[in-house]
Amino acid sequence: MKTELDTLAIALYVKTDDLLKESPSLAPWRPAVGIAPQLTDAELVTLAMMQAMLGFTSEARWLRHARSHLRYLFPYLPKQPGYNKRLRKAAELLRRVTRLLATDTSVWSDDVWVVDSTPVECGCSRETVKRSDLAGWAEYGYCASHSRFFWGLRLHLVCTLQGLPVAFALTGAKADERETLLDLLSAEPGLVAARPAETLIGDKNYFGRGFEEELSEQGIRLLRPARKGEPERPGASLFKPLRQVIESVNETLKGQLDLEQHRGRTPGGVVARVMQRILALTAAIWHNDRTGQPVLRSLTAYDH
């Protein structure tokens, strides 16, 4: 298993290094004159992916582990404050690398997507809510699938049937899922333009005549279960098995990649930590796809 993760880490490093050589502007800004970092940006991306893959929610514990076991991959490792600062500044780079890996798979062009949102809890006590730097973005919301209220954000995720992330966004817990989806699609019109007859699978929250008309205008057919009082909708027999895909992706993010134990305390920190986990999921699917292995949503092959 260690060999599998090492191979993935080396492949990701090479891919990121090539990207930064072609587009140096993607690297986090730093002064033209000064001390060059001893840990390169490509190494930082690889280190961040491995942290999420191996389930280290504490940066201090992760760096201690890396110093003891990963020196052959990372000759230099920063201290925890430096790693934290660089990771927050590299959130956009993590996003760009994630997209590069996704588009380099055979499943990127699939004509069926699934969409859902999942809670990203950011605090469990009233005192945390009152003092948190996330106040104003994070808010109280309700998770129907677990029948509980929570304080935090929502991760909105559009995936292929193989679990490959296509588009995602972090919003407040009360954000309308339909509006967020439309915003995601309008922000990247090329996603839909390249797929003129896309099918989108969602739950009962993705409803409304105006909403479906907007999707239809973009060439997207919505497949969802009927709400109370509605007649049975086309594709009802296919909905449940296909719907399990997004549930499996959410379970991977939470169960194997510890999404709800992200430990982010600032907006930048939460974004970087969520991006780490989406990068790890995408990198695993990309690596399996490129090496001819089954494209699985489970990451057990890369565990300890």
PyMOL commands that set and color helices and strands:
alter all, ss='L'
color gray80, all
select helices_A, chain A and resi 2-22+24-26+41-53+59-69+80-89+91-103+126-131+177-187+189-193+209-217+236-256+259-261+267-290+300-302
alter helices_A, ss='H'
color red, helices_A
select strands_A, chain A and resi 112-123+139-143+148-160+165-172+198-201+220-223
alter strands_A, ss='S'
color yellow, strands_A
deselect
rebuild
show_as cartoon
